[in-house]
Amino acid sequence: FEPVSHRIYIGRDRRQLPTGELGATFVDLTPYSGHLYGVSRLHARIDISKSGNCEIVDLRSTNGIQVNGKRLTPFQPFPLNDNDRIWLGNYRINVRYQMSTTIVSESPSQQLTT
């Protein structure tokens, strides 16, 4: 896997983030009844590479992670693709993402983002 450019943590308690990661993006599922669906305080991490590839990591959550029905092994990164279905315990998340490309033309005043 390529070097990580961004990390997203998912869970119910930002205070559980590792030292040195306190400024990382944290998706708190508490307002969405995460505890009722078996989401751990620090359940998962999504690593995004500079080229846009994504991997999810189970952070030894109590109720585990499944991607498209495959149960993940804790701390082993698993690649994510558009339209994947992630289960954090009994909480379902659908993955939707697309790559963004910046094209730089010969003229420095023109840049196109697709």
N, C-alpha and C positions, 0 to 999 in steps of 0.2 A: 504494500500500500504506500501511496505517496505521503509526503509530509502533511500534517494537519494544519489547515489555515484557520479553522473555526470549530469550536465545540459547543454542542447544545446538550444540556443536562435536562432530564425529565424526572419528575417525582413530586413530592409533597412538602419538602423542607429544604429550602435554600441553605440553611445552616449546616447541612450535611456535605456541602461541596468540599472537595479536597483543598488543603492549603495550597495557595498559588492559583486556584481556579475561582476565587471569589468574584472576579469580574466577568466570569463566563455567562453566557446566556442560559437562563434557567426557566423552563416551562413548568409552572406550578399547576398541577391538576386538582389541587384541593377545592377550588371553587366549582369544579365539575364533578364533585363526589368521588374523587380518586380513591379515597380510603374505602368507600363502599365496594369499589370494583377491584380491590386488591393491589393498588399501586403503592409501592414502597416509598419511603421518604426520599431515597435516592435510587431510582429504579434503573435508569438507562442513560447512556451517553451516545450522541450521534456525532461522529467525526466527519468533517467535510474537508476534502483536499483542495488545494489551489486550483485544480482542474475541474472541480465540482463533483467528484465522486463522493458518495456517502456510504458510511458503515455505521451500524448500530452495535452497541456493546451492552450486554446485561451486566450490571454492576452488583452481581450476586443478590438480586432481588428475592424477596420471599416467595413470590408467585410466578417468577420467571417471565420470559419473553418468547413469543412465537412470531415468526415471519412467514406468512403464507402457509401456516400449519406446521412449520418446522420449529421445534423447540431449540432455543439457543443454549450453548454452553457458556456459563459465566466467564467473562473476561476474554472471550474469543470474538474478535470483530466479524461481523456478517454484513456483506454488501447489500445496500438498498437500491431499489429501482423504482421508477415511476409506476404507480398503481399497486405497489406492495401493500399488504394488509399486516399491520403490527398489532399484536395483543400484548399489553402490559397487564399481567394478571388477566382480569376479565374486561379490561378497558381497551376498546378497539380504536386504532388510528389508521387512517388511510394515507399513504404517502402520495403526494402530488408535487412534482417539481420539474422544472425544465431548465436547461442550460441557457445562460445569457452570454452572448458573444459581442465583443466590441471590435469593430473594424475601423482601423485608422487609415485614412486615405493619404495621398501625397500632399494634399493641401491641409495644413495644420488646423484650419478653421472648420473642417468637416470630420465628424465622428458619427458613426452609425452604431446603434445598439440594437441587436435583434434578440 
